[in-house]
Amino acid sequence: MKKVKDNFSAQAENYKKYRPGYPNELYELILHNCANFDLAWDCATGNGQVAEVLSNHFKKVIATDISDKQLSQALKTSNIEYRKARAELSGLEDNSIDLITVGQAVHWFEFDKFYNEAHRVLKTDGIIAIWAYGTFKVKPQVDAIILDFYKNIVGPYWDPERRFIDQEYKTIPFPFTELEHSTSLNITQEWTLDELEGYLNTWSSVAHFRKENDTNPINRMIKNISPFWHGKEVVSFPLFIRLGTK
């Protein structure tokens, strides 16, 4: 089994503060396809934002992650059990899970081993939902600067797995009976320039750049953006999801 990449422990606090939340439409789409609401597994839960929402609908949620620092940021409730565990070795019982969720993380997994684990723990009518969001858009002047930064400045510092997000998860294996849907999903936020800067500092490519070059590439980019950023700007992320059942 390959070594787990943990690109987010170092910025766990900023991850919780600046990473966008998911829209209600995402959860409505997922929950609409669930047959039972006894036990959900939120895999790679991070700071528990998905687990928190699921806890309002399921009797119990088990939320796993490899990062102690991320788990320490998670909201604690009576029906969420947080565990440190790899996605491929959950420790869950066979045929016990009604819903598996993986937000912005499955591209890091060993696909075959994780999917074997998912098939093992899912009930016959259980659902698996994997999703991620791509590069955001604001307005043309800002988008051009962000795209150049994304591709040319920190582009060489992205892990190879980032390509799966650029390809909107269309090239990720998904050995389940896929559930088609026509829902168009986006994450929409209103951000100050400081919030934009905070979010960009959660990028793993920025962390890799800083480590190798001992400087933060965001500083110059923010200066270039600032003339076009007025107060709070609307930031929109495309959100793509794959739903399946075994």
N, C-alpha and C positions, 0 to 999 in steps of 0.2 A: 504494500500500500504506500502510495507516494506521500511525501511530507506535505502537511497542510500549510497553505499560504494564509498568513494572518496579516492582512494589510491595514487593519482598522483598529487594532487595540490602542496604538499610540495616540490616535485622535478620537478616542471613544467619546469624550465629553463634547467635542465639536460636532461629532457625528450626530449625537442626540440633539444638539442645539440647532444645527443648520441643515441637516438632511430633510427633504420635504416629506410630508405625510402623504398617505394615499387617499384618493377620493372615495366618497361613499359609494359611488357607482361601481367601483371595483369589488367592494365587499358584497354589494347587492347581487352582482353577477355570480360570484362564487357561492354565496349562501343559497341562491335560488336553485342551484344544482345539487345541493346536499339533501340526502334522504334522511339522515339521522344527525342528532346534535349531542351525542354523548361525549365523545373525546376527539379533540383536534390536536395535531402536531404541527407547531410552527417551527420549521427547521431553519437554522441560521437566523435565529430571532433577532440578533443584534441587541438593540436596547428595548426590545419587546413591544414595539409600536403595533405590530400586527396581532400579537398575542393578546394585547389589551383589548382590542376591538373584538376578537374572537371570544374572549371571556364573557362578553355580554350576550352571546348566543349559544355557547356550548356549556355543558355541565362542568367540563374540565378541559384545560388546555395544558399540554406539555410543550415547553419551549426550550429548544436546545441551541447551543452555540459553542464554538471552540474558544471563545475569548472571555476570560474572567472579567476583564475591564468593561467589555460591552455588557455582560450580564449584570455587573454592579450598577449600571445606569438604568436597569429595567424597573418599571413600575411593579410593585408587589401587590397581588390581590389574592384572595382566599382560594380561588379556583384556577390559578396559574402555578404550575410547578416548573421552575427553571432548573435545567440540568446542563452541565458541561459535557458535551458529547460531539463526536464527528457525525456528519450527515450519514455516512456509510455504516456507522456502528451506533445506532440510536439507543439500543438497550430496551426497546419497546417490545411488547408482547405480540405474537402472531395474531393477525386478523383482529386487531383491536381499535384501529383508527378510522374515524368517519371522514376526516379531511386532513390532507397534508398541504401546507402552504410553504412556499419558498419565495420570498421577495428579494429581488436584486442580489441573488447569491448562487443560483444553481450552476452558473457558468464556472464557478470555482471547484465544483465537485468532480469526483471520479464517476462519470456518468453510469457506467455499467453497474458498479458496486452500489451506488445510491439507488438506482432504479430497482435493483434486486431487493434492497432493503425496503423500498416503498411498496413493492408488490407483497413482500412478506407481511408487513404490518397493516396494510389496508384491508378493511372489510371488503366483501364481495361487491357491495354497492358504494364503496368509498370513493372519494374524489381527491384528485391531486391538482393543485393550481400552482404554476410557476410563472413569475412575471418579472419585468424589469422596465426601467425607463431610460430613454436615450438622452442625447444632448438637447439642452433647452434652447428656446428661442425667446427673444425679447422684442427687438425691432431691427431693421436692416443694418444700421450703423454698428450696433452692438454685436449682432450676430456674426458679422464679418470678422470682427476682432476675436470673438470667442472661437470661431471656427479655425482661424489661423493659430490661435493658442493651442487648441485641442489637437490639431493635426501636426503642426510644425514645431511648436515650442516643447510641449510635453508629450507629443505623439510618440517619440522613440522610447518614452519611459513607461508607457502602458504595458501591463502584462499581456501576454498573447491571448488570454481569455477574454479580453475586452472586445475582441472581434465579434463574439457572439451577441453582444449588446448592439454593436454597429449593424449587425445583420438581423436585429429585432427578434432574436431567438428562433428564427426560421430554420437555422441550420443545426440547432441543438437536437440530439436524439430525444424522442419522446415515445417510448414503447407502451403506450396506453391507447385505449379507444378514445379518440379525441372528440371532445364536445365542441361543436361549432357554435359561434355566436356572432352577432352583428353589432355588438356594442363598441362604440368608439370611445376610447379612454384617454384622458389627459390629466396631468397634475398641473394645477394652476395656483401660483403663489403671487403675493405682492411683496417685493423685497426692496429694502434700501441697498445702497451700494455696499455698506458694511456687511449686510446679510449675504449678498452675492460673494463677497470676498471670503466670508466664513465658510460658505458652501464649497467654493473652489479649493479651499485648504483641506477639505476632506477627501479630495481626489487622491487615489493611490499613486497616480503618475506624478503628481506634485510632490508627494512625499519622497518618491524615488529620485526626482530631480534635485530636491533639496539635499538629500543625503549625498548624492554624487558630486554636486557642484557647490555645496555650502552657501547657497543663496536661494531666495524664494522668487521664482519667476513671475509670481502673481503681482508683485509690487508694480512693475512697469506696465503690465497689462491693465491694471486698475486705473492707473494714471491716464492711459489711452481711452478708457471707457468713460471716465468721469465727466467729460464735456457733454456726453449724450444721455447721462443718467440724471433724472430729475425727481428728487424725492423718492417715492416708491414706484417702481415699474412692475408691470405684469410679466411674470416669467412662466412659460408654458413648456412642460415636458411631455413628449409622446410616451404613452404607457402601453405596453403590449403584454399579452397574457396567453398562456396555453392551459387549457383545462382538459382533464382526462379521467377516465375510470378504468378499473381493471376488469 
